[in-house]
Amino acid sequence: MVSGGAYGIEDIVHGAGYGLAILILLLTPILWSLPTTLMIGELASALPCEGGYYAWVRRAMGNFWGFQEAWLSLTASIFDMAIYPTLFVAYLVRLFPWFSENRRGWMVGVVVVLVCAVLNIAGVKVVSMTSLWLFFLLSAPFVLIVVLAPFKYAALLNAITPTTSKVNLVGGVLVAMWNYMGWDNASTIAEEVDHPQRTYPLAMLLSVAIVAASYILPVAAVWMTRLPASAWETGSWADIAGLLGGPLLRIALVIGGMVSAFGMFNALVLSYSRLPLAMALDGMLPRVFSKLHPRTGAPWVAIIACAFGWGLCLGLGFERLITIDILLYGSSLALEFIALVSLRILEPKLPRAFRVPGGMFGAIAVGIAPMLLLGFSVIRSESERVWGMSSFTLGVIIIAAGGVAYFANHALRPHGWGSKRLS
């Protein structure tokens, strides 16, 4: 749900150069991911319930803010989930340029959405095992790049690779933040995880180290070849693989890029689709969203409804999608850090198998660095245009619409929507 390998980090090198790119990839998990995983480790161990971060915010701050958390997460997912079919097509056209013509790429993206929806209706075990094996498959080409690159020392110094990327340093930081975000997505399926109090903190902390290594090692290896940083753009891993290992490795990287995008989309369907389910159980959405598949237990109505929404933003482009995605996701993340502190104050005796170290000071301090990093998304969103307006303006409109949606929902919902579980 966080990382599908080094695919998608190419624009960081283009915008920042090799040295700064490695520094960004090293510092981002420390300043952005680690604080988030510590927060999630405490809240997931204390409140391992379906709906995850939505349930935490609702318990700590009430129905209104719980609804806003779900609203921000679901609206962010509309942009976030469009990124993965976009990456899938970006690598596909490296092998078959035919798909870049007319609206063929968009149609491929729609197929990705539909297939992943079907897999998720098949159940959580199908998704988890598929994701695990896809991880090993897509990692193999990068292992070869790390092994081969030292034998090509300075060999690509004069390699000329045309690029269309316009990402600068700030854009590179945003791409890094996107590649390291999403840790809280795993919390929404807590009731479907064995021993969540022990599993979540351990999985989070180990995964930060694994993800960072999977990004930094391939970039450092290619740096040795002296390939110009200006030659990098989304999808460049395929060209780099071809320069290092020939056509077969290039094909393997392209297939790996497609597998990565597919696998991450598939796993995130599992997470996001549990939000409408939890909200329906709490009486905040119609009960139809709580319908479960009789055999697999998957919330099939929620999955289908979410899949329709995710298809709306296909075709917006990688950079635009990331900018608005981080702005909305960051707002929801801020509510989670506030919930951490609020629950420390309101429920000090709540059993916590894992705690953010440092007492109350630690609980407050852990959210400072991630919130400061969100400033980059504001800077970038003022210059990026989406649907005739700046990304920042669109983000503010979406955030404000959450309050309107809550009061409209509260005023219009019939008694039949009432909660089916206790808070």
N, C-alpha and C positions, 0 to 999 in steps of 0.2 A: 504493500500500500504506500510505501515511502519511496522505494527505489526499484528500478528495473534494470540496474546496471548503469554504465557510463553513458548510455544513450541520452541525448538531450543536454549534455553539458558543453557541447562544442562551442556555443556562442560565448561561454565564459572566457575561453582562450582567445577568441576573436576580439572581445571587448577589453580584456585586461592584459593580454600577453601571458606567457607561460609562468613566469615567476609569481606575478600577482594572482594568476588563476589558481595556482597551487596554494598560495597563502589564503585566498578566499575560501577554497575548498577545505582548508584546514581549520580556519577560524569559524566558519559558519556553523558547523556542528557544535562547536563549543559555546558560541554565543546565542544560537538559535535553536538547535536541536536538543542539546543536553538539558537546558532549563525546562524545555517543554516535556521531555521524557521524565524528568524528576517530578514535575507537576502531575503528569498523567499516572506515574507510578503510585503516588499517594492516593489520588482520587479513585483510580481504578481498583486499588486494593481495598479502599474503604467502602466504595459503592459499586460493586461489580454487577451492574444491571443493564438490561437491554436499553439501548438508546444512548449509553455512555455519556459523553460530554453534555448532551442535551439534558439528561437526568441530573447530572451534577449541578448545572447552573440553575435548573428549576428548583431543586431542593435548597440550594443556598440562597437564591434571590427571588424565588416566586415564579408564578405562571408567566407573567409578562416577559421577564428576561429569559426564561426557559424557551418561550416561543421565539424570541429574537435570536437566541443561539441556534435553534433549528432553522429559522428563516435564513440567517446568514450562511449557515453551512450548506443548505440546499441550493440557495441562489449561487453561491460560490461554486458548487458542484456542476452547475450548468456550464460554466466556463471551464472549470478544471477538467471535466470529463471529455470535453471537446478536444482537449490537447492531445489525448492518447490516439484517437483515430487520425488526428492531424500528423502525429509522428509516424504512425503506421504507414500512411500514404507517402510521407516524405522519404522514407526508406524504400518503399515499393517502387517509386518512380526512378530510383537509382538503378534498378534492374530493368524496369519496363517503363520508359518515358511515355508510352502510349496512354498510361493512366493519368497523366497530367493534362490531357486535352479535354475540352468541353467540361462536363460535370462528372466525369468518370471517377475522379478522386473522391468527390463528395459521396457518390453512390457506394464506393468501397467503405467509407467511414460509416455509412448507415448499416451496412452488412455487419461490421464489427460490433456496433451497438446491439443489433438484433441477436447475434450469436451469443454474446456475453449475457444478455438477458435470459436466454434459454438455459445456459449453463448454470446461472444463479438460481433459477427456478428449480433446477435439478438438485440443489441443496448445498449446504456449507462444506461438506466433506469433499464434494466434487471440485469446488472452487479451490479449497486449500491444497489438495493434492496436485491439481493442475498447476497452481502457482509455484509450488515447491519444485516440481520437475522442470518447469519453464525457467526458473532461476538458474539451475545448473546448466541447462542448454544454452541460454543466452550469455552466460559468463565465460564459456569455453573460448570463443574468439578473442576476448580481451586477454586471457591468459597467454595466448599465442602472440599477441601484440607485445606484451611485456617481455616475453622470451626473445622475440625476433629483433626488437628495436635496438638493443645494444650492439648487434652485429651490423647495424646500418648507421653507425655513428657519423653524423654530419652528411650522410648520403643524400638527404632531401633538402639541403640548404637552398638550392636553386630551383626547387620544384615549383611550378606555376600552376596553381589551382584556382580557377575563377570562383568568386564568391559573391553572393547578393546580400550577405548579412550586414545590418547597420547597427548592431548592438555596440554600445559604448561601455565604459567602466561601470556606471550605475546599472545599466541593463544587465551586465555580467553578474553583479551582486544579486539582482532580482532572480536571475536564472538559477543561481546557486541556492537562494532561499527556497525557490520552488522545488529544486531537486532534493532538498533536505526537509521538506515539510510533509505533513500528513500523519504524524505519529499518533494523533488522537483518533484517527479513523478506526483503528483496531479496537477502540474501547466500546463501540456501539454493539458489538456481538459478545459482550462479556458473559451473558447467560449461556452462551454456546461454547465456552472455553473451559477446559478442565483446570481446577485449582487456580482461578484468576488472581487471587491475592499474591500467590508466589510467582505465577507465570508472567504477568504483565511487567513488573519492575525488571526482572531478569531479561526478558525478551527485549525490552526497550533499550537497556544499557548496552547489551551485547550488539544489538543491531546498529547503534550509532557508530561503533568502531568498524563494523563490517562494511557499512555503506560508505564511510569516509575512505577506507582503503580501496574500495572498488572504483572510486572516482579518481583518487590521487595517483595511484600506481600507473594506470595507462597513460595519463597526461604526462607524468614525469618521464615515462619511457619514450614517448614520441618526441619530447623536448630534446632528447639526445640525438635525434635524427636531424635537427636544425630545420625542420619544416617551418616556414614562416607562419607566425600566429595569424596573420591576415588571411591565410588560406582556409581558415576554419569557418564553418557554418553548420546549421542543423543538417545532419546527414553525412557530415564529412568523415565520420569513422569508416564508412564504406570505402571512400577514396584512399584514406590512409592505409587501410588493410590491404587494398590492391597494390599500393606502392611498396609495402613491406613484405607481403607474402604471396602476391599474385592474384589471379582471378578467383581461385577457389576460396581464399580467405576473404576476399571482397564479398563474394556471394554469401559466405557464412555470416559476415557482419550485417549485411542487408537483412538476411533472414532473422538474425538475432534482434535487430532493431524493430522489426515487425512483431516478433514474439514478445519483446519487452513491452511495447505499447499495448498489445493485446492482453498480456498477462496483468499489467497494472490496471487497465480498465476493468478487467474481469474481477479482480480483487476488490476494487473500489465500489463496484456495483453492490457487493456484499455489505459494505459499510454503510453507504448512503441510503440504501433501501430500508435499513432498520430505523431510520429517523421517522418516516411517515408511520411505520408500524407502532413505534413507541408513542408518538403523538396521538394516534387513534386510540390506543389503550388508555391514554390520559384524558380523552374527551376533547382534544384540541383539533382533531380532524374527523371526518366521517368514519364510522366503524368499518366501512368497506375496505379501508386501507389496512385493517388488522386481519384480513382473511389470509389464512395459511394454506399452503398446498397440502392436501390430505396425506400424501406419502412422504414428502421431504421436509415439511414444516417451513418452507420458504414463504415469505410474504409476497405472493405472486402479483397481487394487485399493485402494491407499492413499487415493485420492480418494473412493471409495465409502464406505470405512470411516470416514474423517474426516467426511464429510457426514452420516452417521448420528449421530455424536457431537455435531455442531454443532446438530442439530435438537432436542437434549434440553433446552436452556435457553431456547428460544423462549417468550416470555410472562413472563419474570422482571421486565421493566421496565428502562428506560434507566439510571437512577441505580444500581440494584443491580448490574447487569452491569458498569458501569464500575468500581465500587469493588473488586470481587473480581478483575476483569481486571488492574487496575494492580498490585495486591498480588502476584499470581502473576508477571506480566510483569516487575515490578521485581526479583523474586528471581532470575529467569533473567538479567536484564541485569547484576546484580551479579556473577554467575559469568563473564560475558563480560569485564567490566573486570578481574577477577582473572586471567583467561586472558591478557589483554594484558600484564600485568606478569610473569606466570609465563613466558611465551614470551620476553620480553626477557631474563630471567635464564637460562632453560634453553637457549635457542637464539639467542644473540646474533648469530650469523652467518647466520641465516635471511634470505634476500633479501627486502627490503621496499621496494617501489617507492614507497610513501608511508609516512612515519613521523609519529607524534604528536610535535610539537615539544617541546623542553625536556628531552630525554634521559630518564633513569629518573624524575626528579622529575616531568616532564610526564606520563609514563605513569601515575604514581600519582595526581597531582593531578586529572587529567581525569575521574576517577570520583567525586570527592568531592561535587560539587554534585548530580548525579543521585541519589546515595544519600541525601543530606539531604532532597531533595524527596520521597522515598518515605515520609518521616515523615508527610506529609499523608494518604497512603493508609492508614497504620496508624490515625491519629486518626479518619478517617472510617469505617473498617471496623469499629471497635468499637461504633458506633451503628447501622450499617445491618444489617437482618435479612434473612437468606436461608435458606429452608427451616427456620425455627424456631430459628436460631442466628445469632450475629453473623458478619459477613463475615470478621472476623479469625480467629475460631475455625474457620470452614470453610476458610480459607486455610491455617492451620497444619495442619489434618488432611490437606489435599491435599498439602502440601509433605512431611509426614512419610510419607505413603503412597508417595511416590516411592522412598524408601529400601527400604520393604517390597517394592515392585514389582521393584526391581533384584535383590534377593537371591532372591525367588521365581522370577524369570525365569532367573537364573543356575543355580538348583538344578533347575529343571524342564525347561529347554530340551534337546531331543535334539541329538545330534551333527550332525544334518542342518541345524541352523541356523547352522553355522559361517560365519565371515567369507568373503566372496567378493572382498575387496580388502584391501590392506595399509593399516595405520594411517598 
